[in-house]
Structures are given as structure tokens and as C-alpha cells.
Amino acid sequence: MWSPSPVTILGSFLFIYLYAITRKREDALSTIPEILTKHGYPSEVHHVTTPDGYILTLHRIPHGRNNTNSNKPVLVLQGILLSSRHFVFMGVEQSLGYILADEGYDVWLADVRGCYSSRNHTTLNPDKDPKFWYFSWDEMGTIDVPVLIDYILETTHQPNLYYVCYSQGSALFLIAMSTHPEYNAKVKVHVGLAPVAYLNHKKTHPFQIVAHWNVVFDTLLAIFGIDEFPPPIFTFMKRVTCRVSPDFCNYVFMVLFGYKASEVNSTVLKIFLEDFPIPVSRKHAVHVLQLIESGYFRRYDFGGDNIEVYGTSTPPSFNLSAITAKSHLLYSDEDDMVTDVEIDKLCEDLGDACAEKFLITEGTIRHLDWVIGTGVQELGYSKLLSVMANY
């Protein structure tokens, strides 16, 4: 019986790999400025440096195609494992970036530390210095968000802005406003799409299982020296798998991250999966798992070092009662990650700052459909625009 030689096996593997990396679609390769220019929108790229040296990138769409200026800045912040590119990659009629610009808003698409376009530092090399990746939601919320807000307001000469975000973006808003109460006056309104804060209701979700072993997860990554997660080898394996068996790849991501296959254009999904998931820091991933396991919305848990860091044996919860900027929370009954239980708890903790809980019961909008679904424009974005128009 014929058996392939090691050279044959290696050659076949390399062929599959080269096929995978050279068959990227145009929009997957394009930068945000290239995508915006292709669709006839103005584009600017801005950089701002945080006090601890991270260089953050903002992509600005100062106005739409049919208007020439706007005095209504809106900060748009992405979810975990995503980047600002995901707000423009689905085309003019469906991407939130274009929709906001055409409605007369000055759109600022921001990437927090660690994302591809914000993978820079004044002294640290993300490819060589593990210290670059030593951050979690704490630093992203307490440092990045205030810096982004200040830069936008200083550049536009406006006293406040709209804060529109998806998933993790709401958590960072809550952290920023609760730890820097003076910034509440700088936000006209916060509109959270599938807003995340409390995360432990769905006991059967795969992430809940992993979260139960978050200490082991952190230890294993540390042993193997993985500070950026998922590591590059995962990106390689994912790209090859998605090329060789797209149906299997689609199923795995659908189960993990929540989207309705029938609601997602197959071409869009192929483009999306080219660079999803965007890597995060190990500490970032572990922080999220800690919150899923504990059920609290609180600072990073350093374990035995909590006494030294916080003065208490457990990390302190974020004081959401300190938030005064109004929040409108938009979510869907088909979303496994954001349910009534989490939203009710969040709204209760926000008190008067919770202006509205808006549950979408029509259609099948799951968690990731807010970014790649075809039905969210009519069911979700229309509500978003209605809310913003009232402020």
C-alpha cells in the first residue's frame, strides 16, 4: 500500500497554507481608509498616546457622502475580538460607520490597546516585550476611553459626544464613567448594542465552562509564554481550516460567538473570518473569564496579591451608581450572551442613569449579528438613530 512520504505531506500542507493566505478577499486586505475611499467617504487617521505609552488609532469619517460637515461627534467602540474595521466592512447600506456618517454625525471609530491598528507603544514592542500585553479591561476603561474622549473633544472643539458601542464597548464605558465621574458630563448619551457587564447567566455556554477553569487557563498560557491570545498559530490553523472546511469553521464560530447563519451573507462571513478573532492580551481574556465565573462586574482578580493591590482579599466592584450619563441598552431575545437577567441587573445598578432597556423580539438577532447580520439595520440601527436624535 502506498504511503505518502514526509516530503509529500509537508508539501501538501504548505500548498493548503499558501492557498489559504493568498485567497483573501479584497475587503479583507483593505485598510479602513482604503475601504472608505472606495465607497466615496472622507477618511482621516488619528493617533493619540496614553499616559502609559500605548498609541491608539482612531479612524474618522467626518461626514457622509451627501453632507459636508458635522458638529456631532460620536465615538464608536468595538467588541472583544473585533476591530473598528468591522464597522465599515459590510458596505454602505449595512455598516454602522456609514449609516452614522450619512445621518450627519462626525464618526470616530476607535481601537483600544492591543487591536491591530493600536498595536503600538512608545517604548514596548508587542512582538518582543511581554510587558506590552499586561493589561485588562481595567486599563482599557480607566485609561484608553478617557484619552479617546478628550482627544475627540479637543479636535472637534465640542463639549460632549455620543458614545455608541457594541458588547465590550459598554463595559469599557461603565468602567470609565464609574472611575472618572467627571467624564459623565462629556457624554451626551451612551447607546449600548448588546451591552456587556454581567456575564454569568448562561451556564451551559462553552465560555462558562472555560471560565470555571480560568486559573488553569491563565497558568497554561503563562507556561507556554502566550501573552497575546489567540496566539499566531491559532490564526494560521483557523485560516487553513476555514478554507478547507468552511462549513465546519462556520459551525464552530456560530456556537461560540452567536450568529444566525441564515442572517449572514456568505461572502460577508468569509471576509469576516479572515481576521476574526482579533487577538487580545492574556490578562484581558482572563479578566473576562473571571467575570463570567464570579458573576460580578469588578476589577481584575490578582488572587493572593489582591491584598497588596486593592487592600482587600477580593477585587472591588465598579461603582455603577457613580454614573450619571444616560444609557440606552439595546438587546435581543435571541442573544445567548446578553439576556434579560444581565440587562435587568445592569439597569438596576445604574439607577436613574439607565434611560431605557429596549428588547428586540422580532427577527433573529444573536450576539454577533449586530456586526455581521443582515437584519440588524432595520431592527436595531433604526432604534439607535432614533435614540441619538433625541439628544
FENDAMO-V734321 format. One line per field, one symbol per residue. ss: DSSP state (H for helix, E for strand, C for the rest). psi: psi as a letter, one per 30 degrees, with the letter a starting at -180 (. if undefined). A space follows every 50 residues. Layout:
ss->???
psi->???
//
This chain:
ss->CCCCCHHHHHHHHHHHHHHHHHCCCHHHHCCHHHHHHHCCCCCEEEEEEC CCCEEEEEEEECCCCCCCCCCCEEEEECCCCCCHHHHCCCCCCCCHHHHH HHCCCEEEEEECCCCHHHCCECCCCCCCCHHHHCCCHHHHHHHHHHHHHH HHHHHHCCCCEEEEEECHHHHHHHHHHHHCHHHHHHEEEEEEECCCCCCC CCCCCHHHHHHHCHHHHHHHHHHCCCCEECCHHHHHHHHHHHHHCHHHHH HHHHHHHCCCHHHCCHHHHHHHHHHCCCCEEHHHHHHHHHHHHHCCCECC CCHHHHHHHHCCCCCCECCHHHCCCCEEEEEECCCCCCCHHHHHHHHHHH HHHEEEEEEECCCCCCCCHHHHCCCHHHHHHHHHHHHHHCC
psi->kkkkleeeeeeeeeeeeeeeffgklefffkleeeeeeeggklkkkkkkkl fgfkjkkkkkjflafglflkgikkkkkllkgllfffgffgleffkeeeee efggljkjjkklkflefhhllffkjfffjffegilaeeeeefeeeeeeee eeeeefhlfllkjklkceeeeeeeeeeefifffeffjekkjkjhkkdkgg eiffkeeeeeefheeeeeeeeeeghjfkklleeeeeeeeeefeeieeeee eeeeeefjljefgkkeeeeeeefegkkkllleeeeeeeeeeeeefljllk jgbfgeeeefglflkklkifffkfkkkkjklkfgjffjleeeeeeeeeef bffjfkjjkjflaijaefffeflfffeeeeeeeeeeeefg.
//
